[in-house]
């Protein structure tokens, strides 16, 4: 009896990428249509569409309306940066992870956030402050603003044991994200939470995610002094 489990977009993406890299589909060649690929992989056309969009973002293919998807003549190699949970980063260091919810408030969207995320004037926001620890040492301070309209159940969700990043990945997986990295000097609040001196340089990551065209959250994560991030090219 045929399995009812449908092929995921990751499987389609990885197989198409494999065929490009192994020259099954050489540079400049036109890929089968989305309908043909959906039939081959036993999945929805939308699944194929998402897989091909990711490959276009990674520089392997180019897509044009009416002319289909074509393998780029000089496929690009791009560094990929995974958006890891604080728990995963801590446990990857063989350290014990601990999470603490510091503060939680439902507030009207501040003007700077409404402007950045294009929110309506009456938007309600869940504002969270959280700490993540590695072997009980400060690892990351997280400040997050969640657009309640995009995921209404978050207003009453229990975030005392599970961090908001982990909760959102299960409740409202994002479709698009924008990441920015900067070096900041610890103010008095960050110095207190992260166990350092005011003025100490630290890495800060700011991430905005969307579900289709709806903004979901803006998160600002500040890491302990000495934190470093790497990716493989």
C-alpha positions as CSV (number, residue, x, y, z in Angstrom):
1,X,0.0,0.0,0.0
2,X,1.4,3.4,-1.0
3,X,2.5,5.6,1.9
4,X,0.3,8.7,2.5
5,X,3.3,10.8,3.6
6,X,4.1,13.5,1.1
7,X,7.6,14.6,0.1
8,X,8.8,17.7,2.0
9,X,10.2,20.8,0.3
10,X,13.6,20.1,1.8
11,X,13.8,16.7,0.1
12,X,12.8,18.3,-3.2
13,X,15.3,21.1,-2.7
14,X,18.2,18.8,-1.8
15,X,17.6,16.4,-4.7
16,X,17.3,19.3,-7.3
17,X,20.5,20.7,-5.9
18,X,22.2,17.3,-6.1
19,X,21.2,17.0,-9.8
20,X,22.6,20.5,-10.5
21,X,25.9,19.8,-8.8
22,X,26.3,16.4,-10.4
23,X,25.5,17.9,-13.9
24,X,22.4,15.8,-14.4
25,X,21.0,19.3,-15.2
26,X,24.0,21.2,-16.5
27,X,24.5,25.0,-16.4
28,X,22.0,26.8,-18.6
29,X,19.5,23.9,-18.8
30,X,15.8,24.4,-18.1
31,X,14.4,22.4,-15.3
32,X,11.2,20.4,-15.6
33,X,8.0,22.4,-14.8
34,X,6.7,22.7,-11.3
35,X,3.8,20.4,-12.3
36,X,6.2,17.8,-13.6
37,X,8.4,17.9,-10.5
38,X,5.4,17.7,-8.2
39,X,4.3,14.5,-10.0
40,X,7.8,13.0,-9.8
41,X,8.2,13.8,-6.1
42,X,4.6,13.0,-5.2
43,X,4.0,16.4,-3.5
44,X,2.0,19.6,-4.0
45,X,3.1,22.1,-6.6
46,X,3.5,24.7,-3.7
47,X,6.1,22.4,-2.2
48,X,8.1,22.4,-5.4
49,X,7.7,26.2,-5.6
50,X,9.1,26.7,-2.1
51,X,12.1,24.4,-2.9
52,X,12.9,26.3,-6.1
53,X,12.6,29.6,-4.4
54,X,15.2,28.6,-1.8
55,X,17.5,27.4,-4.6
56,X,17.1,30.7,-6.4
57,X,17.9,32.5,-3.1
58,X,21.0,30.4,-2.8
59,X,22.1,31.2,-6.3
60,X,21.7,27.8,-8.0
61,X,18.8,28.7,-10.3
62,X,17.1,31.7,-11.9
63,X,13.4,31.9,-12.3
64,X,11.5,33.9,-14.9
65,X,7.8,34.0,-15.6
66,X,6.8,32.2,-18.8
67,X,10.3,30.9,-19.4
68,X,10.5,28.6,-16.3
69,X,13.4,27.8,-14.0
70,X,16.9,27.6,-15.4
71,X,20.2,26.4,-13.9
72,X,22.5,29.4,-13.5
73,X,25.5,29.4,-15.8
74,X,27.8,30.1,-12.8
75,X,25.9,28.7,-9.8
76,X,26.9,30.6,-6.7
77,X,28.2,29.1,-3.5
78,X,26.7,30.9,-0.5
79,X,27.4,30.7,3.2
80,X,24.4,29.4,5.1
81,X,23.7,30.5,8.7
82,X,21.3,28.4,10.6
83,X,18.9,30.1,13.0
84,X,19.6,28.0,16.0
85,X,17.8,27.9,19.3
86,X,19.7,29.1,22.4
87,X,19.1,25.6,23.8
88,X,20.8,24.0,20.8
89,X,23.8,26.4,20.9
90,X,24.3,25.7,24.7
91,X,23.9,21.9,24.4
92,X,26.3,21.9,21.4
93,X,28.9,23.1,23.9
94,X,28.1,20.1,26.2
95,X,26.7,22.6,28.8
96,X,23.5,22.4,30.7
97,X,20.8,24.7,29.4
98,X,18.5,26.8,31.6
99,X,15.8,29.3,30.6
100,X,14.2,32.1,32.6
101,X,11.3,34.4,31.7
102,X,12.2,37.7,33.2
103,X,9.3,39.9,32.2
104,X,6.1,39.7,30.1
105,X,3.7,42.5,29.2
106,X,1.0,43.1,26.6
107,X,1.4,46.7,25.3
108,X,0.4,48.9,22.4
109,X,3.0,48.7,19.7
110,X,5.6,51.5,20.3
111,X,6.0,53.9,17.4
112,X,9.4,52.7,16.4
113,X,8.2,49.1,16.2
114,X,5.0,50.1,14.2
115,X,7.2,52.0,11.8
116,X,9.7,49.2,11.4
117,X,7.2,46.4,10.9
118,X,4.4,48.5,9.2
119,X,1.9,47.7,12.0
120,X,-1.5,49.3,12.3
121,X,-1.9,52.1,14.9
122,X,-3.9,49.8,17.3
123,X,-1.6,46.8,17.1
124,X,-1.1,44.9,20.4
125,X,2.3,43.5,21.2
126,X,3.5,40.8,23.6
127,X,6.8,42.2,25.0
128,X,9.1,39.6,26.5
129,X,12.5,39.7,28.3
130,X,14.2,36.3,28.8
131,X,17.5,34.9,29.9
132,X,19.3,31.8,28.6
133,X,22.1,30.1,30.7
134,X,24.9,27.6,30.0
135,X,25.9,25.7,33.2
136,X,24.1,28.6,35.1
137,X,26.4,31.2,33.5
138,X,24.7,34.0,31.5
139,X,24.7,33.0,27.8
140,X,22.1,35.2,26.1
141,X,19.6,38.0,27.0
142,X,16.6,38.0,24.7
143,X,14.2,40.8,24.2
144,X,11.3,40.1,21.9
145,X,8.2,41.8,20.6
146,X,5.5,39.6,19.1
147,X,2.6,40.8,16.9
148,X,-0.4,39.3,18.6
149,X,-2.6,39.6,15.5
150,X,-0.3,37.3,13.6
151,X,-0.4,34.5,16.3
152,X,-3.3,35.3,18.7
153,X,-2.8,32.2,20.9
154,X,0.6,33.6,22.1
155,X,-1.2,36.2,24.3
156,X,-2.1,33.4,26.8
157,X,0.6,30.9,26.0
158,X,2.7,29.6,28.9
159,X,6.2,30.8,28.2
160,X,7.5,30.2,31.7
161,X,9.2,26.9,30.8
162,X,9.6,27.2,27.0
163,X,11.3,30.1,25.3
164,X,9.4,32.2,22.8
165,X,11.6,31.2,19.9
166,X,11.0,27.6,20.5
167,X,7.3,28.1,21.0
168,X,6.9,30.2,17.8
169,X,8.7,27.6,15.7
170,X,5.9,25.1,16.7
171,X,3.0,27.5,16.6
172,X,3.8,29.8,13.7
173,X,6.8,28.7,11.6
174,X,8.1,31.8,9.7
175,X,8.4,32.0,5.9
176,X,10.8,34.9,5.7
177,X,13.4,36.4,8.0
178,X,15.9,39.2,8.1
179,X,19.0,39.1,10.4
180,X,21.3,41.8,11.4
181,X,24.5,41.6,13.5
182,X,26.1,44.4,15.4
183,X,28.6,45.1,18.2
184,X,27.1,47.0,21.2
185,X,28.5,48.3,24.4
186,X,26.7,46.9,27.5
187,X,24.4,49.3,29.2
188,X,23.7,48.9,32.9
189,X,20.8,46.5,32.3
190,X,22.7,44.3,29.9
191,X,25.7,44.3,32.2
192,X,23.6,43.1,35.1
193,X,21.9,40.3,33.2
194,X,25.0,39.1,31.4
195,X,27.4,39.4,34.4
196,X,29.8,41.9,32.9
197,X,30.8,45.6,33.2
198,X,29.0,48.5,31.6
199,X,30.7,49.4,28.4
200,X,31.9,45.9,27.6
201,X,31.6,45.1,23.9
202,X,29.1,42.3,23.0
203,X,27.5,40.8,19.9
204,X,23.8,41.6,19.3
205,X,21.6,39.8,16.8
206,X,18.4,41.3,15.6
207,X,15.9,39.2,13.8
208,X,12.6,40.0,12.2
209,X,10.3,37.2,10.9
210,X,7.2,37.1,8.8
211,X,4.5,34.6,8.1
212,X,3.8,35.2,4.4
213,X,3.4,39.0,4.4
214,X,2.4,39.4,8.1
215,X,5.1,40.5,10.5
216,X,5.3,38.0,13.4
217,X,8.2,39.1,15.7
218,X,11.2,41.2,16.2
219,X,13.8,39.6,18.5
220,X,17.0,41.2,19.9
221,X,19.5,38.7,21.3
222,X,22.6,40.0,23.2
223,X,25.3,37.4,23.8
224,X,27.8,37.1,26.6
225,X,31.2,38.7,26.1
226,X,33.4,36.5,24.0
227,X,30.6,34.9,22.1
228,X,31.4,34.1,18.5
229,X,29.4,32.8,15.5
230,X,30.6,30.8,12.5
231,X,29.2,29.2,9.4
232,X,30.5,26.9,6.7
233,X,31.0,28.1,3.1
